[in-house]
Amino acid sequence: MSLFTGFFVHNMDDKGRLILPAKLRLSLGVRFYLTRGIGGCVFLFSEDHWRSLVEKLTRFSFFDKNAVLLQRLLVGGAEEASCDKQGRLAIPLSLREYAGLKENDDVVIMGMGDRIEIWSKERWNKFEEELTPEEIAKAAEKLGFLETSPEL
């Protein structure tokens, strides 16, 4: 599986396309998948990772409310995509509307390990402004990152 890292800001053109940074594009392959992301962004997954994610999601019973919620958000809103010869990614209108991505505006593109997130610059800035050191510490603690490591 690919490992995506980096923070980039690019402009979306008047046709809803943006240049996907070469560093990220090279690890994606020819086809990949776009879908609605948590928090009002667009998630972008490599084809291999997408197939694995869908397989996991569809193992759950459709009687499981949480599984259906994730299936609707991720699978129901997904679109297969690829870049053109200039490295541009056309984001479908439904996903642009979901994520608040506007033509001729700056867009934040971030490698997030197993996926790429695409944010409107405005939403990303708001997220960063509202983020506090206390929230970061709480999240790190809940995930076990603040535990002391045993002495060797």
N, CA, C and O atoms as a GROMACS GRO file, in nm:
protein
  608
    1MET      N    1   0.083  -0.120   0.000
    1MET     CA    2   0.000   0.000   0.000
    1MET      C    3   0.086   0.125   0.000
    1MET      O    4   0.196   0.126   0.055
    2SER      N    5   0.035   0.227  -0.061
    2SER     CA    6   0.107   0.353  -0.072
    2SER      C    7   0.102   0.431   0.059
    2SER      O    8   0.009   0.418   0.138
    3LEU      N    9   0.205   0.511   0.079
    3LEU     CA   10   0.211   0.600   0.194
    3LEU      C   11   0.214   0.742   0.141
    3LEU      O   12   0.311   0.784   0.077
    4PHE      N   13   0.108   0.817   0.169
    4PHE     CA   14   0.095   0.953   0.119
    4PHE      C   15   0.130   1.053   0.229
    4PHE      O   16   0.077   1.045   0.340
    5THR      N   17   0.219   1.147   0.198
    5THR     CA   18   0.256   1.252   0.293
    5THR      C   19   0.270   1.384   0.218
    5THR      O   20   0.285   1.386   0.096
    6GLY      N   21   0.264   1.492   0.293
    6GLY     CA   22   0.286   1.624   0.236
    6GLY      C   23   0.163   1.712   0.245
    6GLY      O   24   0.050   1.665   0.258
    7PHE      N   25   0.188   1.843   0.239
    7PHE     CA   26   0.084   1.946   0.246
    7PHE      C   27   0.106   2.038   0.127
    7PHE      O   28   0.214   2.093   0.109
    8PHE      N   29   0.002   2.055   0.045
    8PHE     CA   30   0.014   2.134  -0.077
    8PHE      C   31  -0.107   2.225  -0.091
    8PHE      O   32  -0.217   2.191  -0.046
    9VAL      N   33  -0.088   2.339  -0.152
    9VAL     CA   34  -0.198   2.429  -0.184
    9VAL      C   35  -0.193   2.454  -0.335
    9VAL      O   36  -0.092   2.500  -0.388
   10HIS      N   37  -0.304   2.423  -0.401
   10HIS     CA   38  -0.315   2.444  -0.544
   10HIS      C   39  -0.447   2.514  -0.573
   10HIS      O   40  -0.538   2.514  -0.490
   11ASN      N   41  -0.457   2.574  -0.689
   11ASN     CA   42  -0.578   2.644  -0.729
   11ASN      C   43  -0.665   2.551  -0.814
   11ASN      O   44  -0.616   2.482  -0.903
   12MET      N   45  -0.795   2.552  -0.785
   12MET     CA   46  -0.889   2.478  -0.868
   12MET      C   47  -0.928   2.565  -0.986
   12MET      O   48  -0.963   2.682  -0.967
   13ASP      N   49  -0.923   2.511  -1.106
   13ASP     CA   50  -0.955   2.593  -1.224
   13ASP      C   51  -1.107   2.609  -1.241
   13ASP      O   52  -1.185   2.557  -1.161
   14ASP      N   53  -1.146   2.680  -1.344
   14ASP     CA   54  -1.287   2.710  -1.365
   14ASP      C   55  -1.369   2.591  -1.415
   14ASP      O   56  -1.490   2.602  -1.435
   15LYS      N   57  -1.303   2.476  -1.435
   15LYS     CA   58  -1.374   2.353  -1.474
   15LYS      C   59  -1.375   2.251  -1.361
   15LYS      O   60  -1.412   2.135  -1.382
   16GLY      N   61  -1.335   2.293  -1.241
   16GLY     CA   62  -1.335   2.202  -1.126
   16GLY      C   63  -1.219   2.105  -1.124
   16GLY      O   64  -1.229   1.997  -1.066
   17ARG      N   65  -1.108   2.144  -1.189
   17ARG     CA   66  -0.990   2.058  -1.192
   17ARG      C   67  -0.879   2.120  -1.107
   17ARG      O   68  -0.871   2.242  -1.092
   18LEU      N   69  -0.796   2.033  -1.053
   18LEU     CA   70  -0.678   2.082  -0.983
   18LEU      C   71  -0.562   1.991  -1.014
   18LEU      O   72  -0.579   1.872  -1.042
   19ILE      N   73  -0.443   2.048  -1.008
   19ILE     CA   74  -0.323   1.968  -1.033
   19ILE      C   75  -0.292   1.889  -0.907
   19ILE      O   76  -0.273   1.946  -0.799
   20LEU      N   77  -0.286   1.759  -0.922
   20LEU     CA   78  -0.248   1.672  -0.811
   20LEU      C   79  -0.096   1.668  -0.807
   20LEU      O   80  -0.034   1.633  -0.907
   21PRO      N   81  -0.036   1.702  -0.693
   21PRO     CA   82   0.112   1.704  -0.686
   21PRO      C   83   0.173   1.572  -0.732
   21PRO      O   84   0.124   1.464  -0.698
   22ALA      N   85   0.281   1.582  -0.810
   22ALA     CA   86   0.347   1.464  -0.866
   22ALA      C   87   0.386   1.364  -0.758
   22ALA      O   88   0.375   1.243  -0.778
   23LYS      N   89   0.431   1.414  -0.643
   23LYS     CA   90   0.472   1.327  -0.532
   23LYS      C   91   0.357   1.233  -0.492
   23LYS      O   92   0.380   1.116  -0.461
   24LEU      N   93   0.236   1.284  -0.492
   24LEU     CA   94   0.120   1.202  -0.456
   24LEU      C   95   0.071   1.119  -0.575
   24LEU      O   96   0.035   1.002  -0.561
   25ARG      N   97   0.071   1.180  -0.690
   25ARG     CA   98   0.019   1.118  -0.812
   25ARG      C   99   0.095   0.989  -0.847
   25ARG      O  100   0.035   0.891  -0.890
   26LEU      N  101   0.225   0.991  -0.829
   26LEU     CA  102   0.308   0.875  -0.864
   26LEU      C  103   0.273   0.751  -0.783
   26LEU      O  104   0.285   0.639  -0.831
   27SER      N  105   0.229   0.772  -0.658
   27SER     CA  106   0.195   0.658  -0.572
   27SER      C  107   0.051   0.610  -0.590
   27SER      O  108   0.016   0.502  -0.542
   28LEU      N  109  -0.030   0.687  -0.659
   28LEU     CA  110  -0.172   0.653  -0.672
   28LEU      C  111  -0.201   0.546  -0.776
   28LEU      O  112  -0.292   0.466  -0.758
   29GLY      N  113  -0.125   0.544  -0.882
   29GLY     CA  114  -0.159   0.457  -0.993
   29GLY      C  115  -0.248   0.531  -1.090
   29GLY      O  116  -0.273   0.651  -1.075
   30VAL      N  117  -0.296   0.460  -1.190
   30VAL     CA  118  -0.374   0.523  -1.297
   30VAL      C  119  -0.516   0.554  -1.252
   30VAL      O  120  -0.568   0.663  -1.278
   31ARG      N  121  -0.579   0.459  -1.184
   31ARG     CA  122  -0.717   0.479  -1.136
   31ARG      C  123  -0.718   0.486  -0.985
   31ARG      O  124  -0.639   0.420  -0.917
   32PHE      N  125  -0.809   0.568  -0.933
   32PHE     CA  126  -0.824   0.581  -0.789
   32PHE      C  127  -0.966   0.624  -0.761
   32PHE      O  128  -1.046   0.640  -0.853
   33TYR      N  129  -0.999   0.643  -0.634
   33TYR     CA  130  -1.137   0.671  -0.597
   33TYR      C  131  -1.146   0.794  -0.508
   33TYR      O  132  -1.068   0.813  -0.415
   34LEU      N  133  -1.245   0.877  -0.539
   34LEU     CA  134  -1.278   0.996  -0.462
   34LEU      C  135  -1.409   0.968  -0.389
   34LEU      O  136  -1.498   0.904  -0.443
   35THR      N  137  -1.420   1.018  -0.266
   35THR     CA  138  -1.546   1.004  -0.193
   35THR      C  139  -1.557   1.113  -0.088
   35THR      O  140  -1.463   1.188  -0.062
   36ARG      N  141  -1.675   1.122  -0.029
   36ARG     CA  142  -1.699   1.220   0.078
   36ARG      C  143  -1.615   1.181   0.199
   36ARG      O  144  -1.612   1.065   0.240
   37GLY      N  145  -1.547   1.280   0.255
   37GLY     CA  146  -1.463   1.254   0.370
   37GLY      C  147  -1.525   1.305   0.499
   37GLY      O  148  -1.618   1.386   0.497
   38ILE      N  149  -1.474   1.258   0.607
   38ILE     CA  150  -1.518   1.301   0.739
   38ILE      C  151  -1.476   1.446   0.758
   38ILE      O  152  -1.361   1.482   0.730
   39GLY      N  153  -1.566   1.529   0.806
   39GLY     CA  154  -1.532   1.668   0.836
   39GLY      C  155  -1.553   1.765   0.720
   39GLY      O  156  -1.518   1.882   0.731
   40GLY      N  157  -1.609   1.717   0.609
   40GLY     CA  158  -1.638   1.808   0.499
   40GLY      C  159  -1.525   1.824   0.398
   40GLY      O  160  -1.510   1.931   0.340
   41CYS      N  161  -1.447   1.720   0.378
   41CYS     CA  162  -1.341   1.722   0.276
   41CYS      C  163  -1.370   1.610   0.177
   41CYS      O  164  -1.471   1.542   0.187
   42VAL      N  165  -1.281   1.592   0.081
   42VAL     CA  166  -1.288   1.480  -0.012
   42VAL      C  167  -1.173   1.386   0.021
   42VAL      O  168  -1.058   1.430   0.035
   43PHE      N  169  -1.204   1.258   0.034
   43PHE     CA  170  -1.101   1.156   0.051
   43PHE      C  171  -1.065   1.102  -0.087
   43PHE      O  172  -1.152   1.088  -0.174
   44LEU      N  173  -0.939   1.072  -0.106
   44LEU     CA  174  -0.890   1.011  -0.229
   44LEU      C  175  -0.812   0.886  -0.190
   44LEU      O  176  -0.717   0.895  -0.112
   45PHE      N  177  -0.851   0.771  -0.243
   45PHE     CA  178  -0.788   0.644  -0.211
   45PHE      C  179  -0.730   0.580  -0.336
   45PHE      O  180  -0.788   0.590  -0.444
   46SER      N  181  -0.615   0.513  -0.322
   46SER     CA  182  -0.564   0.432  -0.433
   46SER      C  183  -0.664   0.320  -0.458
   46SER      O  184  -0.745   0.286  -0.371
   47GLU      N  185  -0.660   0.262  -0.577
   47GLU     CA  186  -0.755   0.156  -0.612
   47GLU      C  187  -0.743   0.037  -0.517
   47GLU      O  188  -0.844  -0.017  -0.473
   48ASP      N  189  -0.621  -0.004  -0.484
   48ASP     CA  190  -0.601  -0.118  -0.394
   48ASP      C  191  -0.659  -0.091  -0.256
   48ASP      O  192  -0.730  -0.174  -0.199
   49HIS      N  193  -0.629   0.026  -0.203
   49HIS     CA  194  -0.679   0.057  -0.069
   49HIS      C  195  -0.831   0.072  -0.071
   49HIS      O  196  -0.898   0.030   0.023
   50TRP      N  197  -0.884   0.131  -0.177
   50TRP     CA  198  -1.029   0.147  -0.188
   50TRP      C  199  -1.099   0.011  -0.188
   50TRP      O  200  -1.197  -0.009  -0.116
   51ARG      N  201  -1.047  -0.083  -0.267
   51ARG     CA  202  -1.109  -0.216  -0.273
   51ARG      C  203  -1.106  -0.284  -0.136
   51ARG      O  204  -1.203  -0.348  -0.096
   52SER      N  205  -0.995  -0.269  -0.065
   52SER     CA  206  -0.982  -0.326   0.069
   52SER      C  207  -1.082  -0.262   0.166
   52SER      O  208  -1.145  -0.332   0.246
   53LEU      N  209  -1.096  -0.131   0.159
   53LEU     CA  210  -1.189  -0.059   0.246
   53LEU      C  211  -1.334  -0.101   0.219
   53LEU      O  212  -1.409  -0.128   0.312
   54VAL      N  213  -1.371  -0.108   0.093
   54VAL     CA  214  -1.509  -0.147   0.057
   54VAL      C  215  -1.536  -0.290   0.102
   54VAL      O  216  -1.645  -0.321   0.150
   55GLU      N  217  -1.438  -0.376   0.085
   55GLU     CA  218  -1.454  -0.516   0.129
   55GLU      C  219  -1.481  -0.521   0.279
   55GLU      O  220  -1.569  -0.595   0.324
   56LYS      N  221  -1.406  -0.444   0.357
   56LYS     CA  222  -1.427  -0.441   0.503
   56LYS      C  223  -1.565  -0.387   0.537
   56LYS      O  224  -1.635  -0.442   0.622
   57LEU      N  225  -1.604  -0.279   0.471
   57LEU     CA  226  -1.733  -0.217   0.500
   57LEU      C  227  -1.851  -0.307   0.465
   57LEU      O  228  -1.952  -0.307   0.534
   58THR      N  229  -1.838  -0.384   0.358
   58THR     CA  230  -1.951  -0.467   0.316
   58THR      C  231  -1.959  -0.599   0.391
   58THR      O  232  -2.055  -0.674   0.373
   59ARG      N  233  -1.861  -0.628   0.476
   59ARG     CA  234  -1.869  -0.748   0.562
   59ARG      C  235  -1.971  -0.729   0.675
   59ARG      O  236  -2.023  -0.826   0.729
   60PHE      N  237  -1.997  -0.604   0.710
   60PHE     CA  238  -2.090  -0.576   0.818
   60PHE      C  239  -2.234  -0.596   0.771
   60PHE      O  240  -2.266  -0.580   0.653
   61SER      N  241  -2.319  -0.632   0.864
   61SER     CA  242  -2.460  -0.650   0.834
   61SER      C  243  -2.524  -0.515   0.800
   61SER      O  244  -2.489  -0.412   0.857
   62PHE      N  245  -2.617  -0.518   0.705
   62PHE     CA  246  -2.689  -0.394   0.674
   62PHE      C  247  -2.790  -0.360   0.783
   62PHE      O  248  -2.859  -0.258   0.773
   63PHE      N  249  -2.801  -0.444   0.886
   63PHE     CA  250  -2.882  -0.412   1.003
   63PHE      C  251  -2.802  -0.330   1.105
   63PHE      O  252  -2.859  -0.278   1.201
   64ASP      N  253  -2.671  -0.320   1.085
   64ASP     CA  254  -2.584  -0.243   1.174
   64ASP      C  255  -2.588  -0.096   1.132
   64ASP      O  256  -2.539  -0.060   1.025
   65LYS      N  257  -2.647  -0.013   1.216
   65LYS     CA  258  -2.667   0.129   1.184
   65LYS      C  259  -2.535   0.201   1.153
   65LYS      O  260  -2.530   0.282   1.061
   66ASN      N  261  -2.430   0.173   1.229
   66ASN     CA  262  -2.300   0.238   1.207
   66ASN      C  263  -2.238   0.196   1.074
   66ASN      O  264  -2.179   0.278   1.004
   67ALA      N  265  -2.252   0.070   1.041
   67ALA     CA  266  -2.198   0.020   0.914
   67ALA      C  267  -2.270   0.086   0.797
   67ALA      O  268  -2.206   0.128   0.701
   68VAL      N  269  -2.401   0.094   0.806
   68VAL     CA  270  -2.479   0.154   0.698
   68VAL      C  271  -2.443   0.303   0.683
   68VAL      O  272  -2.434   0.354   0.572
   69LEU      N  273  -2.424   0.370   0.796
   69LEU     CA  274  -2.385   0.511   0.791
   69LEU      C  275  -2.254   0.528   0.714
   69LEU      O  276  -2.244   0.614   0.626
   70LEU      N  277  -2.154   0.448   0.747
   70LEU     CA  278  -2.025   0.457   0.677
   70LEU      C  279  -2.034   0.414   0.531
   70LEU      O  280  -1.970   0.474   0.444
   71GLN      N  281  -2.113   0.311   0.505
   71GLN     CA  282  -2.132   0.268   0.366
   71GLN      C  283  -2.195   0.380   0.284
   71GLN      O  284  -2.152   0.406   0.172
   72ARG      N  285  -2.296   0.445   0.339
   72ARG     CA  286  -2.362   0.554   0.267
   72ARG      C  287  -2.267   0.670   0.243
   72ARG      O  288  -2.261   0.724   0.132
   73LEU      N  289  -2.193   0.707   0.346
   73LEU     CA  290  -2.102   0.821   0.333
   73LEU      C  291  -1.990   0.791   0.234
   73LEU      O  292  -1.966   0.868   0.142
   74LEU      N  293  -1.923   0.679   0.254
   74LEU     CA  294  -1.802   0.650   0.176
   74LEU      C  295  -1.833   0.584   0.041
   74LEU      O  296  -1.791   0.634  -0.064
   75VAL      N  297  -1.905   0.473   0.043
   75VAL     CA  298  -1.928   0.398  -0.080
   75VAL      C  299  -2.032   0.466  -0.167
   75VAL      O  300  -2.016   0.478  -0.289
   76GLY      N  301  -2.139   0.511  -0.106
   76GLY     CA  302  -2.247   0.574  -0.181
   76GLY      C  303  -2.206   0.703  -0.250
   76GLY      O  304  -2.264   0.740  -0.352
   77GLY      N  305  -2.108   0.771  -0.196
   77GLY     CA  306  -2.064   0.898  -0.256
   77GLY      C  307  -1.938   0.887  -0.339
   77GLY      O  308  -1.881   0.988  -0.378
   78ALA      N  309  -1.895   0.765  -0.368
   78ALA     CA  310  -1.766   0.745  -0.435
   78ALA      C  311  -1.775   0.761  -0.586
   78ALA      O  312  -1.877   0.734  -0.649
   79GLU      N  313  -1.663   0.804  -0.642
   79GLU     CA  314  -1.648   0.819  -0.788
   79GLU      C  315  -1.510   0.768  -0.827
   79GLU      O  316  -1.410   0.801  -0.763
   80GLU      N  317  -1.504   0.687  -0.932
   80GLU     CA  318  -1.375   0.646  -0.987
   80GLU      C  319  -1.316   0.767  -1.059
   80GLU      O  320  -1.389   0.844  -1.122
   81ALA      N  321  -1.184   0.784  -1.051
   81ALA     CA  322  -1.120   0.900  -1.114
   81ALA      C  323  -0.982   0.864  -1.166
   81ALA      O  324  -0.927   0.758  -1.136
   82SER      N  325  -0.927   0.954  -1.245
   82SER     CA  326  -0.790   0.946  -1.292
   82SER      C  327  -0.746   1.087  -1.329
   82SER      O  328  -0.828   1.177  -1.342
   83CYS      N  329  -0.617   1.105  -1.346
   83CYS     CA  330  -0.563   1.236  -1.385
   83CYS      C  331  -0.548   1.240  -1.537
   83CYS      O  332  -0.528   1.137  -1.601
   84ASP      N  333  -0.558   1.360  -1.592
   84ASP     CA  334  -0.532   1.374  -1.734
   84ASP      C  335  -0.380   1.382  -1.757
   84ASP      O  336  -0.302   1.370  -1.662
   85LYS      N  337  -0.339   1.401  -1.881
   85LYS     CA  338  -0.196   1.402  -1.914
   85LYS      C  339  -0.119   1.516  -1.850
   85LYS      O  340   0.003   1.510  -1.836
   86GLN      N  341  -0.190   1.621  -1.809
   86GLN     CA  342  -0.125   1.735  -1.742
   86GLN      C  343  -0.123   1.717  -1.589
   86GLN      O  344  -0.079   1.807  -1.517
   87GLY      N  345  -0.170   1.603  -1.540
   87GLY     CA  346  -0.171   1.576  -1.396
   87GLY      C  347  -0.289   1.641  -1.324
   87GLY      O  348  -0.287   1.657  -1.202
   88ARG      N  349  -0.392   1.680  -1.400
   88ARG     CA  350  -0.509   1.744  -1.340
   88ARG      C  351  -0.614   1.640  -1.304
   88ARG      O  352  -0.637   1.543  -1.376
   89LEU      N  353  -0.676   1.664  -1.190
   89LEU     CA  354  -0.782   1.579  -1.139
   89LEU      C  355  -0.912   1.658  -1.147
   89LEU      O  356  -0.923   1.766  -1.089
   90ALA      N  357  -1.010   1.605  -1.218
   90ALA     CA  358  -1.143   1.667  -1.225
   90ALA      C  359  -1.226   1.612  -1.110
   90ALA      O  360  -1.252   1.492  -1.103
   91ILE      N  361  -1.268   1.700  -1.020
   91ILE     CA  362  -1.349   1.656  -0.907
   91ILE      C  363  -1.496   1.674  -0.944
   91ILE      O  364  -1.538   1.784  -0.981
   92PRO      N  365  -1.575   1.567  -0.934
   92PRO     CA  366  -1.717   1.576  -0.970
   92PRO      C  367  -1.791   1.684  -0.890
   92PRO      O  368  -1.757   1.711  -0.774
   93LEU      N  369  -1.890   1.744  -0.953
   93LEU     CA  370  -1.965   1.852  -0.891
   93LEU      C  371  -2.023   1.814  -0.756
   93LEU      O  372  -2.019   1.893  -0.662
   94SER      N  373  -2.077   1.693  -0.744
   94SER     CA  374  -2.137   1.651  -0.616
   94SER      C  375  -2.035   1.655  -0.503
   94SER      O  376  -2.067   1.695  -0.391
   95LEU      N  377  -1.912   1.613  -0.530
   95LEU     CA  378  -1.808   1.615  -0.427
   95LEU      C  379  -1.757   1.757  -0.402
   95LEU      O  380  -1.725   1.792  -0.288
   96ARG      N  381  -1.748   1.838  -0.507
   96ARG     CA  382  -1.708   1.979  -0.487
   96ARG      C  383  -1.809   2.050  -0.398
   96ARG      O  384  -1.771   2.124  -0.308
   97GLU      N  385  -1.937   2.026  -0.422
   97GLU     CA  386  -2.041   2.088  -0.340
   97GLU      C  387  -2.032   2.039  -0.196
   97GLU      O  388  -2.042   2.119  -0.102
   98TYR      N  389  -2.015   1.909  -0.176
   98TYR     CA  390  -2.005   1.851  -0.042
   98TYR      C  391  -1.890   1.915   0.036
   98TYR      O  392  -1.905   1.947   0.154
   99ALA      N  393  -1.777   1.933  -0.030
   99ALA     CA  394  -1.656   1.981   0.038
   99ALA      C  395  -1.639   2.133   0.031
   99ALA      O  396  -1.541   2.186   0.083
  100GLY      N  397  -1.731   2.203  -0.032
  100GLY     CA  398  -1.720   2.349  -0.041
  100GLY      C  399  -1.605   2.393  -0.130
  100GLY      O  400  -1.549   2.501  -0.110
  101LEU      N  401  -1.568   2.312  -0.228
  101LEU     CA  402  -1.460   2.346  -0.319
  101LEU      C  403  -1.515   2.435  -0.430
  101LEU      O  404  -1.610   2.399  -0.498
  102LYS      N  405  -1.453   2.551  -0.446
  102LYS     CA  406  -1.503   2.648  -0.543
  102LYS      C  407  -1.402   2.669  -0.654
  102LYS      O  408  -1.281   2.667  -0.632
  103GLU      N  409  -1.454   2.690  -0.774
  103GLU     CA  410  -1.369   2.717  -0.889
  103GLU      C  411  -1.287   2.843  -0.865
  103GLU      O  412  -1.335   2.940  -0.807
  104ASN      N  413  -1.163   2.840  -0.912
  104ASN     CA  414  -1.068   2.951  -0.901
  104ASN      C  415  -1.031   2.986  -0.756
  104ASN      O  416  -0.985   3.096  -0.730
  105ASP      N  417  -1.052   2.893  -0.664
  105ASP     CA  418  -1.011   2.911  -0.524
  105ASP      C  419  -0.897   2.817  -0.492
  105ASP      O  420  -0.874   2.718  -0.562
  106ASP      N  421  -0.824   2.849  -0.385
  106ASP     CA  422  -0.718   2.761  -0.338
  106ASP      C  423  -0.776   2.639  -0.268
  106ASP      O  424  -0.878   2.647  -0.200
  107VAL      N  425  -0.709   2.527  -0.287
  107VAL     CA  426  -0.749   2.398  -0.232
  107VAL      C  427  -0.630   2.340  -0.159
  107VAL      O  428  -0.517   2.346  -0.209
  108VAL      N  429  -0.653   2.283  -0.042
  108VAL     CA  430  -0.548   2.217   0.035
  108VAL      C  431  -0.551   2.068   0.002
  108VAL      O  432  -0.657   2.006   0.004
  109ILE      N  433  -0.434   2.013  -0.028
  109ILE     CA  434  -0.420   1.871  -0.060
  109ILE      C  435  -0.318   1.815   0.039
  109ILE      O  436  -0.205   1.863   0.046
  110MET      N  437  -0.359   1.714   0.115
  110MET     CA  438  -0.271   1.657   0.217
  110MET      C  439  -0.260   1.507   0.205
  110MET      O  440  -0.360   1.437   0.189
  111GLY      N  441  -0.138   1.458   0.213
  111GLY     CA  442  -0.115   1.314   0.223
  111GLY      C  443  -0.137   1.274   0.368
  111GLY      O  444  -0.078   1.333   0.459
  112MET      N  445  -0.223   1.175   0.388
  112MET     CA  446  -0.260   1.134   0.524
  112MET      C  447  -0.229   0.987   0.550
  112MET      O  448  -0.304   0.916   0.617
  113GLY      N  449  -0.118   0.942   0.496
  113GLY     CA  450  -0.079   0.802   0.516
  113GLY      C  451  -0.146   0.713   0.414
  113GLY      O  452  -0.091   0.691   0.306
  114ASP      N  453  -0.265   0.661   0.448
  114ASP     CA  454  -0.335   0.568   0.359
  114ASP      C  455  -0.428   0.637   0.259
  114ASP      O  456  -0.486   0.570   0.174
  115ARG      N  457  -0.443   0.768   0.269
  115ARG     CA  458  -0.534   0.841   0.182
  115ARG      C  459  -0.483   0.983   0.160
  115ARG      O  460  -0.388   1.027   0.224
  116ILE      N  461  -0.548   1.052   0.069
  116ILE     CA  462  -0.522   1.193   0.046
  116ILE      C  463  -0.650   1.266   0.080
  116ILE      O  464  -0.759   1.220   0.046
  117GLU      N  465  -0.639   1.380   0.149
  117GLU     CA  466  -0.755   1.463   0.178
  117GLU      C  467  -0.746   1.591   0.096
  117GLU      O  468  -0.639   1.649   0.080
  118ILE      N  469  -0.862   1.633   0.044
  118ILE     CA  470  -0.871   1.756  -0.034
  118ILE      C  471  -0.972   1.846   0.037
  118ILE      O  472  -1.088   1.810   0.054
  119TRP      N  473  -0.925   1.964   0.078
  119TRP     CA  474  -1.006   2.059   0.155
  119TRP      C  475  -1.016   2.193   0.083
  119TRP      O  476  -0.925   2.233   0.011
  120SER      N  477  -1.128   2.260   0.102
  120SER     CA  478  -1.131   2.400   0.061
  120SER      C  479  -1.038   2.473   0.157
  120SER      O  480  -1.034   2.442   0.276
  121LYS      N  481  -0.962   2.569   0.106
  121LYS     CA  482  -0.867   2.642   0.191
  121LYS      C  483  -0.941   2.710   0.306
  121LYS      O  484  -0.891   2.715   0.418
  122GLU      N  485  -1.060   2.760   0.277
  122GLU     CA  486  -1.141   2.827   0.379
  122GLU      C  487  -1.178   2.732   0.493
  122GLU      O  488  -1.163   2.767   0.610
  123ARG      N  489  -1.225   2.612   0.460
  123ARG     CA  490  -1.260   2.514   0.564
  123ARG      C  491  -1.137   2.468   0.641
  123ARG      O  492  -1.142   2.451   0.763
  124TRP      N  493  -1.027   2.448   0.569
  124TRP     CA  494  -0.905   2.405   0.636
  124TRP      C  495  -0.859   2.511   0.735
  124TRP      O  496  -0.823   2.478   0.848
  125ASN      N  497  -0.860   2.638   0.695
  125ASN     CA  498  -0.818   2.746   0.784
  125ASN      C  499  -0.907   2.753   0.907
  125ASN      O  500  -0.858   2.775   1.018
  126LYS      N  501  -1.038   2.734   0.889
  126LYS     CA  502  -1.131   2.736   1.002
  126LYS      C  503  -1.100   2.622   1.098
  126LYS      O  504  -1.098   2.640   1.219
  127PHE      N  505  -1.074   2.503   1.042
  127PHE     CA  506  -1.039   2.387   1.124
  127PHE      C  507  -0.914   2.418   1.207
  127PHE      O  508  -0.912   2.392   1.327
  128GLU      N  509  -0.812   2.473   1.143
  128GLU     CA  510  -0.687   2.504   1.214
  128GLU      C  511  -0.707   2.610   1.322
  128GLU      O  512  -0.649   2.601   1.430
  129GLU      N  513  -0.788   2.711   1.293
  129GLU     CA  514  -0.814   2.818   1.390
  129GLU      C  515  -0.884   2.765   1.515
  129GLU      O  516  -0.856   2.811   1.626
  130GLU      N  517  -0.973   2.668   1.496
  130GLU     CA  518  -1.052   2.616   1.608
  130GLU      C  519  -0.979   2.507   1.687
  130GLU      O  520  -1.021   2.470   1.796
  131LEU      N  521  -0.870   2.456   1.631
  131LEU     CA  522  -0.795   2.349   1.696
  131LEU      C  523  -0.713   2.406   1.812
  131LEU      O  524  -0.640   2.504   1.796
  132THR      N  525  -0.725   2.343   1.928
  132THR     CA  526  -0.651   2.390   2.045
  132THR      C  527  -0.549   2.286   2.088
  132THR      O  528  -0.565   2.167   2.059
  133PRO      N  529  -0.443   2.329   2.158
  133PRO     CA  530  -0.346   2.232   2.210
  133PRO      C  531  -0.411   2.129   2.303
  133PRO      O  532  -0.369   2.014   2.308
  134GLU      N  533  -0.514   2.172   2.376
  134GLU     CA  534  -0.584   2.080   2.466
  134GLU      C  535  -0.653   1.968   2.389
  134GLU      O  536  -0.651   1.852   2.431
  135GLU      N  537  -0.716   2.002   2.276
  135GLU     CA  538  -0.782   1.901   2.193
  135GLU      C  539  -0.680   1.802   2.136
  135GLU      O  540  -0.706   1.682   2.129
  136ILE      N  541  -0.567   1.855   2.095
  136ILE     CA  542  -0.461   1.769   2.041
  136ILE      C  543  -0.412   1.673   2.149
  136ILE      O  544  -0.395   1.553   2.124
  137ALA      N  545  -0.390   1.725   2.268
  137ALA     CA  546  -0.344   1.642   2.380
  137ALA      C  547  -0.447   1.535   2.416
  137ALA      O  548  -0.411   1.420   2.441
  138LYS      N  549  -0.576   1.573   2.418
  138LYS     CA  550  -0.682   1.476   2.448
  138LYS      C  551  -0.687   1.365   2.344
  138LYS      O  552  -0.699   1.248   2.378
  139ALA      N  553  -0.678   1.403   2.217
  139ALA     CA  554  -0.680   1.303   2.110
  139ALA      C  555  -0.561   1.210   2.122
  139ALA      O  556  -0.575   1.088   2.107
  140ALA      N  557  -0.443   1.264   2.148
  140ALA     CA  558  -0.322   1.183   2.162
  140ALA      C  559  -0.335   1.088   2.280
  140ALA      O  560  -0.294   0.972   2.272
  141GLU      N  561  -0.391   1.137   2.389
  141GLU     CA  562  -0.409   1.053   2.508
  141GLU      C  563  -0.508   0.939   2.480
  141GLU      O  564  -0.482   0.824   2.516
  142LYS      N  565  -0.622   0.972   2.416
  142LYS     CA  566  -0.722   0.868   2.385
  142LYS      C  567  -0.664   0.759   2.296
  142LYS      O  568  -0.703   0.642   2.307
  143LEU      N  569  -0.573   0.795   2.208
  143LEU     CA  570  -0.513   0.698   2.117
  143LEU      C  571  -0.389   0.630   2.175
  143LEU      O  572  -0.327   0.547   2.110
  144GLY      N  573  -0.352   0.667   2.300
  144GLY     CA  574  -0.240   0.602   2.367
  144GLY      C  575  -0.103   0.660   2.334
  144GLY      O  576  -0.002   0.596   2.363
  145PHE      N  577  -0.097   0.779   2.273
  145PHE     CA  578   0.031   0.836   2.238
  145PHE      C  579   0.101   0.905   2.356
  145PHE      O  580   0.220   0.935   2.346
  146LEU      N  581   0.032   0.931   2.463
  146LEU     CA  582   0.093   1.000   2.577
  146LEU      C  583   0.137   0.906   2.688
  146LEU      O  584   0.187   0.949   2.791
  147GLU      N  585   0.117   0.777   2.665
  147GLU     CA  586   0.161   0.680   2.765
  147GLU      C  587   0.313   0.680   2.769
  147GLU      O  588   0.379   0.695   2.666
  148THR      N  589   0.367   0.663   2.888
  148THR     CA  590   0.513   0.659   2.897
  148THR      C  591   0.562   0.524   2.847
  148THR      O  592   0.500   0.421   2.872
  149SER      N  593   0.672   0.527   2.777
  149SER     CA  594   0.727   0.402   2.725
  149SER      C  595   0.806   0.331   2.835
  149SER      O  596   0.871   0.395   2.917
  150PRO      N  597   0.800   0.200   2.835
  150PRO     CA  598   0.874   0.124   2.938
  150PRO      C  599   1.024   0.144   2.918
  150PRO      O  600   1.074   0.159   2.807
  151GLU      N  601   1.094   0.142   3.032
  151GLU     CA  602   1.239   0.157   3.024
  151GLU      C  603   1.302   0.030   2.968
  151GLU      O  604   1.254  -0.081   2.994
  152LEU      N  605   1.406   0.049   2.894
  152LEU     CA  606   1.473  -0.067   2.834
  152LEU      C  607   1.578  -0.122   2.925
  152LEU      O  608   1.645  -0.219   2.891
   0.00000   0.00000   0.00000
